[in-house]
Amino acid sequence: MILWDRVVQARADFALHRNLPASQSKSIARAELLTALEAYAAYLIDHRRPIPYLLRDELQIRRLTRHE
């Protein structure tokens, strides 16, 4: 549950920064969200659990846009 809570919090933080002009805090929020998603996906894989399609898709999008 801790990892999932971390994903939820990172999504909320990113949502707060999403519509603001480019800033370091926006980049940090984006990086924290990607890190949280990666950690949760790794946990699921390690425990032989499926990664939900929406989570897998969000992770792929975040990986592809990490340098924006």
Summary of the structure (lengths in Angstrom):
residues: 68
radius of gyration: 12.2
end to end distance: 29.7
largest distance: 40.1
contacts: 166
relative contact order: 0.15
helix: 76%
strand: 0%
